[in-house]
Amino acid sequence: MFLYWQDASPVWGSGGGSNPPPVFFVGFRDMHHIIALLRDSKGATAIEYGLIAALIAVAAITAVSNVGANVKKTFTNVASNIKAG
């Protein structure tokens, strides 16, 4: 696909000397590339898989954090019982 630009008129507005922004053109022969890009769903699928992976990671981190807190409490309890023992 070829994307090219062309400057518009050298004088913009009345009495102004600044050029307007460039104008972009896409050829009609390249239009099928744009249509194919719009119909492509591979990017959307990759994003969905990324979101699923992120949710699994958050769930795993939460579970490990909760288990870690419970294990710490258990070892603290065992240590205090051994000292008292």
C-alpha positions in Angstrom: 0.0 0.0 0.0 1.4 3.4 -0.9 0.5 6.4 1.1 1.8 9.7 -0.2 1.2 13.3 0.6 0.9 16.5 -1.4 1.1 20.1 -0.2 -2.1 22.1 -0.8 -2.1 25.6 -2.0 0.9 27.7 -0.9 -1.4 30.4 0.5 -3.8 29.4 3.2 -6.8 31.6 4.0 -6.9 35.3 3.1 -3.6 37.1 3.5 -2.0 34.3 5.5 1.4 33.0 4.5 1.4 29.6 6.2 0.8 26.4 4.4 -2.1 24.1 5.4 -1.3 20.6 6.7 -0.4 18.1 4.0 -3.2 16.1 2.3 -2.9 12.3 2.2 -4.0 10.2 -0.7 -4.5 6.5 -0.9 -4.8 5.0 -4.4 -7.8 2.9 -5.4 -5.6 0.0 -6.3 -4.5 -0.1 -2.6 -8.1 -0.1 -1.2 -8.3 -3.9 -1.1 -5.3 -3.8 1.4 -7.2 -1.5 3.7 -10.4 -3.6 3.5 -8.4 -6.7 4.3 -6.9 -5.0 7.3 -10.3 -4.0 8.6 -11.6 -7.6 8.2 -8.6 -9.2 9.8 -9.4 -10.5 13.3 -6.0 -11.9 14.3 -5.2 -8.8 16.3 -8.4 -9.0 18.2 -7.8 -12.6 19.0 -4.3 -11.9 20.3 -5.7 -9.1 22.5 -8.3 -11.5 23.9 -5.7 -14.1 24.7 -3.6 -11.4 26.4 -6.5 -10.4 28.6 -7.2 -14.0 29.6 -3.5 -14.5 30.5 -3.6 -11.3 32.5 -6.7 -12.4 34.5 -5.1 -15.8 35.2 -1.9 -14.0 36.4 -3.9 -11.8 38.7 -5.8 -14.8 40.1 -2.6 -16.7 40.6 -0.9 -13.8 42.4 -3.9 -13.4 44.7 -4.0 -17.1 45.5 -0.3 -17.3 46.2 -0.5 -14.2 48.4 -3.3 -15.6 50.5 -1.6 -19.0 50.9 1.6 -17.2 51.8 -0.1 -15.3 54.6 -1.7 -18.5 56.0 1.7 -20.4 55.9 3.4 -17.5 57.7 0.7 -17.5 60.4 1.1 -21.3 60.7 4.9 -21.2 61.1 4.6 -18.3 63.6 2.1 -20.4 65.6 4.4 -23.5 65.5 7.4 -21.4 66.6 5.6 -19.9 69.5 4.3 -23.3 70.7 7.8 -24.8 70.5 9.2 -21.9 72.6 6.4 -22.4 75.2 6.7 -26.1 75.1 
